[in-house]
Amino acid sequence: MRTYFFKNPWWLSRFYHKAIFQIQQDRTIYLTFDDGPTPEVTPWVLRLLDKYNAKATFFCIGRMAEKYPEILNQVIDARHAVGGHTYRHLSGWKLTNDEYFEEVEKGMSLLPETKLFRPPYGQIRLNQLSLLNEKGFQTIMWSHLSGDFDGQVDLEKSMEAMKAAAEGSILVFHDSTKGFKNLKVLLPQVLDHFSNLRYSFKSIDQNDLN
């Protein structure tokens, strides 16, 4: 099982200083969803977000967008933001730079125009990150990871970390079949918690990151 933090340590954003881990915005939480679009799961997420008048950012795998364009269109029609997550969900650590950029660009070509990108597993070499930055991409990491993809996740610890998120935090969930069971537990509680605190849920606007 992959090791991960529910809340990223402070030094990680210093190491990947050209990536975005948090957005300075008062009383705002940024919900993000990786690995979709997925039948049943993504539409469920969209209905729940609509219930809370919440906007989010969906980092889509290219082959999933290619397979389920009608679900991608549901995300876009609901006025959520979309970003790339490579074509096949591959780690930058395991690919040459040329192979990685091909994966990124192929995935991006199946999405509406966007410069938002999230590396699968958060695994990207510093030179890959720098070159993406030079090409105008905005690499979005996260401050909090729900762990919903993990069948053995401690949901109580995950929820505790999510609820402790500060304003401007970027939270990661997954609109995938693998994470759906845990997502159905975690996401409604997060939406309830921050709604009760009068926080807004906004999508990531790439124009605000320049």
C-alpha positions as CSV (number, residue, x, y, z in Angstrom):
1,M,0.0,0.0,0.0
2,R,1.3,3.4,-0.9
3,T,2.4,5.7,1.9
4,Y,0.6,9.0,2.1
5,F,-0.2,11.9,4.4
6,F,-3.7,13.1,5.1
7,K,-2.2,16.5,5.5
8,N,1.0,17.3,3.5
9,P,4.0,18.3,5.6
10,W,5.2,21.9,5.3
11,W,8.4,21.0,3.6
12,L,6.8,19.4,0.6
13,S,5.6,22.7,-0.9
14,R,9.1,24.1,-0.4
15,F,10.6,21.2,-2.4
16,Y,8.0,21.5,-5.2
17,H,8.0,25.2,-5.0
18,K,6.7,25.7,-8.6
19,A,3.5,23.7,-7.8
20,I,0.4,25.0,-6.0
21,F,-0.5,23.3,-2.7
22,Q,-2.9,26.0,-1.3
23,I,-4.7,29.1,-2.6
24,Q,-4.9,32.1,-0.4
25,Q,-8.6,32.8,-0.3
26,D,-10.6,33.7,2.8
27,R,-13.3,31.2,4.0
28,T,-12.9,29.0,0.9
29,I,-12.2,25.3,0.5
30,Y,-11.2,23.9,-2.9
31,L,-12.6,20.4,-3.5
32,T,-10.8,18.4,-6.2
33,F,-11.6,15.0,-7.7
34,D,-9.1,12.8,-9.5
35,D,-9.4,9.8,-11.9
36,G,-12.8,10.3,-13.5
37,P,-15.1,10.8,-15.2
38,T,-16.7,7.5,-14.0
39,P,-20.2,6.2,-14.5
40,E,-22.4,6.4,-11.4
41,V,-19.7,8.0,-9.3
42,T,-19.1,11.3,-11.1
43,P,-22.9,11.9,-11.5
44,W,-23.4,11.2,-7.8
45,V,-20.7,13.7,-6.9
46,L,-22.3,16.3,-9.2
47,R,-25.7,15.9,-7.6
48,L,-24.2,16.2,-4.1
49,L,-22.2,19.3,-5.0
50,D,-25.3,20.9,-6.5
51,K,-27.1,20.3,-3.3
52,Y,-24.6,22.5,-1.4
53,N,-24.1,25.0,-4.3
54,A,-20.5,23.9,-4.3
55,K,-18.1,24.1,-7.2
56,A,-15.1,21.8,-7.6
57,T,-12.2,21.0,-9.9
58,F,-12.1,17.6,-11.7
59,F,-8.7,16.3,-12.8
60,C,-9.6,13.8,-15.5
61,I,-7.7,10.8,-16.8
62,G,-7.6,11.2,-20.6
63,R,-8.7,7.7,-21.4
64,M,-11.7,8.1,-19.1
65,A,-12.7,11.3,-20.7
66,E,-12.3,9.6,-24.1
67,K,-14.5,6.7,-22.9
68,Y,-17.2,8.7,-21.2
69,P,-17.4,12.1,-23.0
70,E,-21.1,12.5,-21.9
71,I,-20.1,12.4,-18.3
72,L,-17.3,14.9,-18.9
73,N,-19.9,17.2,-20.5
74,Q,-22.0,16.9,-17.4
75,V,-19.1,18.2,-15.3
76,I,-18.6,21.1,-17.8
77,D,-22.3,21.9,-18.0
78,A,-22.5,22.2,-14.2
79,R,-19.7,24.9,-14.5
80,H,-17.0,23.0,-12.6
81,A,-13.4,23.4,-13.6
82,V,-11.5,20.6,-15.4
83,G,-7.8,19.8,-15.4
84,G,-5.6,17.0,-16.8
85,H,-4.3,13.9,-15.0
86,T,-2.3,12.4,-17.9
87,Y,-3.8,9.9,-20.4
88,R,-3.2,6.7,-18.6
89,H,-2.6,7.8,-14.9
90,L,1.2,7.2,-15.1
91,S,3.9,8.3,-12.6
92,G,6.4,10.8,-13.9
93,W,9.1,9.0,-11.8
94,K,8.8,6.0,-14.2
95,L,8.9,7.8,-17.5
96,T,11.4,9.8,-19.5
97,N,10.6,13.4,-19.9
98,D,9.5,12.9,-23.5
99,E,7.3,10.0,-22.5
100,Y,5.8,12.0,-19.7
101,F,5.0,15.1,-21.8
102,E,3.4,12.9,-24.4
103,E,1.2,11.4,-21.7
104,V,0.3,14.9,-20.4
105,E,-0.4,16.4,-23.8
106,K,-2.5,13.4,-25.0
107,G,-4.6,13.6,-21.8
108,M,-5.0,17.4,-22.2
109,S,-6.1,17.0,-25.9
110,L,-9.3,15.2,-24.7
111,L,-10.4,18.1,-22.4
112,P,-11.7,21.5,-23.0
113,E,-9.0,24.1,-23.0
114,T,-7.3,24.1,-19.6
115,K,-3.8,24.7,-18.2
116,L,-4.5,23.0,-14.9
117,F,-2.6,19.7,-14.3
118,R,-2.2,17.3,-11.5
119,P,0.5,14.6,-11.6
120,P,-0.8,11.1,-10.8
121,Y,0.3,10.0,-7.3
122,G,1.9,13.5,-7.0
123,Q,4.9,11.9,-8.6
124,I,6.7,14.3,-10.9
125,R,10.4,15.1,-11.3
126,L,11.5,18.6,-10.6
127,N,12.7,19.1,-14.2
128,Q,9.4,17.8,-15.5
129,L,7.6,20.3,-13.2
130,S,9.8,23.1,-14.4
131,L,9.3,22.3,-18.1
132,L,5.5,22.1,-17.6
133,N,5.7,25.4,-15.9
134,E,7.6,26.9,-18.9
135,K,4.9,25.5,-21.2
136,G,2.3,27.5,-19.3
137,F,0.8,24.6,-17.3
138,Q,-0.2,25.2,-13.6
139,T,0.6,22.1,-11.6
140,I,-1.9,21.7,-8.8
141,M,-1.0,19.5,-5.8
142,W,-3.0,19.5,-2.6
143,S,-2.9,20.3,1.1
144,H,-5.1,17.4,2.2
145,L,-5.5,13.9,0.8
146,S,-8.7,12.0,1.9
147,G,-7.3,8.5,1.2
148,D,-10.6,7.4,-0.1
149,F,-8.8,5.2,-2.7
150,D,-7.4,3.1,0.1
151,G,-9.6,0.1,1.1
152,Q,-7.9,0.1,4.6
153,V,-8.1,3.8,5.2
154,D,-8.9,5.0,8.8
155,L,-12.0,7.0,8.0
156,E,-12.0,8.7,11.4
157,K,-8.5,10.0,11.0
158,S,-9.2,11.1,7.4
159,M,-12.2,13.0,8.5
160,E,-10.4,14.6,11.4
161,A,-7.7,15.8,9.0
162,M,-10.2,17.1,6.4
163,K,-12.2,19.0,9.0
164,A,-9.0,20.7,10.3
165,A,-8.3,22.2,6.9
166,A,-7.6,25.9,6.9
167,E,-9.2,28.4,4.5
168,G,-7.6,28.1,1.1
169,S,-6.9,24.4,1.5
170,I,-7.0,22.0,-1.5
171,L,-8.7,18.7,-0.7
172,V,-8.4,15.6,-2.9
173,F,-11.1,13.0,-3.4
174,H,-11.5,10.5,-6.2
175,D,-14.5,10.1,-8.4
176,S,-13.5,6.5,-9.2
177,T,-15.1,3.1,-8.6
178,K,-12.3,2.1,-6.3
179,G,-12.9,5.0,-3.9
180,F,-16.7,5.3,-4.1
181,K,-17.4,3.4,-0.9
182,N,-15.2,5.7,1.2
183,L,-16.2,8.8,-0.8
184,K,-19.8,8.3,0.1
185,V,-18.9,8.5,3.7
186,L,-16.3,11.4,3.6
187,L,-17.6,13.9,1.1
188,P,-21.1,14.6,2.7
189,Q,-19.4,15.2,6.0
190,V,-16.9,17.6,4.5
191,L,-19.6,19.5,2.8
192,D,-21.7,19.6,5.9
193,H,-18.9,20.7,8.1
194,F,-17.6,23.6,6.0
195,S,-21.1,24.7,5.0
196,N,-21.9,25.1,8.7
197,L,-18.8,27.2,9.1
198,R,-20.1,29.4,6.3
199,Y,-17.2,28.5,3.9
200,S,-17.6,28.6,0.2
201,F,-16.5,25.7,-2.1
202,K,-14.9,27.1,-5.3
203,S,-13.4,25.6,-8.4
204,I,-9.8,26.5,-9.2
205,D,-9.7,29.4,-11.6
206,Q,-6.5,29.2,-13.6
207,N,-6.7,33.0,-14.3
208,D,-6.4,33.7,-10.6
209,L,-3.1,31.7,-10.3
210,N,-1.1,33.9,-12.8
